[in-house]
């Protein structure tokens, strides 16, 4: 059955595209910054098995942003407060995986419930409500872009300082602790850095689909390489192309930005998964051929 032209027109409509492109200048810059930061931190999210934590932090970040929207202050500030509270709670109370999952399971519905309450009380534009959940292409104005740049600088500098000890602690925490790496301090510190990243992501991607930027890029990269620097580089490329490409595609349609970003991100993962399968089979075949 042929696709309805009206539906296709909603998804892809590039009429007056050049004029519309000027309206999302800040969003494209913010998307590129988010792609780099998200791609880098995604590596440690996967190494430390924290996708569930990303979702938990994003729910309280959403609640903070919704509260800020309700009382009329900068949404980025509200998102930051919510993210930091969630990150500190998960980082300090959830040192063990079982405890962490329990805490996140409690925080997620609480944060989502608060956010829904605040949005129900908000009497402003409906697009602002929807944008906090699924992303909004024109959500980033100049003051918010300044906030995002400032947060991203803090996150990148923190990752530079933490990269080696965090890599060691992520791969073998017991040996790292024996070598003097402050493993117990690294956990909450990284959660705080992750919380800052989530806060800067809510404005662009939305709270519900954060995993496509902070988990999927590294998950895809790890399917095709085990080299640490190449994993990080591919993760950054996948994340940046997903966000910026999603913004550019969403500009030509009448849909929220998130379906475009998540589709591109999933396409990278599916492609890397297929490549990984072929590489594994090729490796098995080489081992099966007798030497000499």
KANOR-V730495 format. One record per helix or strand of 2 or more residues. SS is the DSSP state (h for helix, s for strand). FROM is the first residue (numbers start at 1). TO is the last residue. If there is no record, write none. Layout:
ss=SS from=FROM to=TO
ss=SS from=FROM to=TO
//
This chain:
ss=h from=5 to=11
ss=h from=17 to=47
ss=h from=51 to=71
ss=h from=75 to=93
ss=h from=97 to=121
ss=h from=126 to=134
ss=h from=142 to=171
ss=h from=173 to=178
ss=h from=183 to=205
ss=h from=211 to=214
ss=h from=216 to=221
ss=h from=228 to=250
ss=h from=258 to=288
//
